Amino acid sequence: MPAGPLPARNALPEVPIASPPPPGVRPGARPSRERISALLGDLSGQLQPGHTLQGTREPEADRRRHPSGLDAIDELLGGGFARGDLGEITGPASSGRTSLLFALLASTTTGGVENGGGQSPDGRRGELAAVVDPGDAFDPGSAQAAGVDLRRVLWARVGPGRDALRCTERLLETEGLPFVILDLAPGAAPSARSPGEPEIPASAWTRLARRAAATRTALVVLSHQRRAGSEARIVLELQPARAHFSGCPPLLEKIETRAVLVRHPNGGHGRSALVQLGGSFRAPPPPG
């Protein structure tokens, strides 16, 4: 390595070595341990240890959250999905994922106030949200019936795989979108990917998690099973208990499901709650 500035990673600027090479060290020679120590000493005011960098994240208690308006769910989540975090909602078909999606969107877009007007008792107002929908599964009529203010929802109907990831990343970079949902759970089975469509690599989740943290956006991924690995700070698993249908064609009237907290930065893993999620959208009758 030639004598001169030590290449810095990321944002650290190049700082020239103030002193000439020690006697006996010819220009262009690999820097000695003493020279590296001297350079680090010169840079000491600009360097931060890893634990200091990690500490720049807002304290959990001070971070804004997107609640669902469902007391049992929000209690498990510590108030909702925090901004700057990547979270996951997993579960099989008829586990209540769509109902919980609508509840989250309704609470976000209306601020918890019926008809989207005014301000909630806790001071929240309706905000914008985006839904990335590679499976074209989002039903605006059902969402509106569940209380979602569609005027504040950006519905991105995109292709699967790279298109969905690219769209999600662009939305995370956009100012004014505090809540983004990536729905990877349409269809009946987690393996129902398009022919030749690759599994999402771990590096893609790392990139999305960093984008969400940088722009203070709450990113929530819906899927049949865990996809984001260790990049997901909150994981909520829905386990179906009972589904109630009525009418003809059948309308999903109510879902009883058990919500299990699989992962959370504050701990409490394994805690669960039995909740009822409203339906009011068309769905196939239960088998048999």
Secondary structure, 3 states (H helix, E strand, C coil): CCCCCCCCCCCCCCCCCCCCCCCCCCCCCCCCHHHHHHHHHHCCCCCCCHHHHHCCCCCHHHCCEECCCCHHHHHHHCCCEECCCEEEEECCCCCCHHHHHHHHHHHHHHCCCHHHCCCCCCCCCCCCEEEECCCCCCCHHHHHHCCCCHHHEEEECCCCCHHHHHHHHHHHCCCCCCEEEEECCCCCCCCCCCCCCCCCCHHHHHHHHHHHHHHCCEEEEEECCCCCHHHCCEEEEEEEEEEEEECCCCEEEEEEEEEEEEECCCCCCCCEEEEEEEEEEECCCCCC
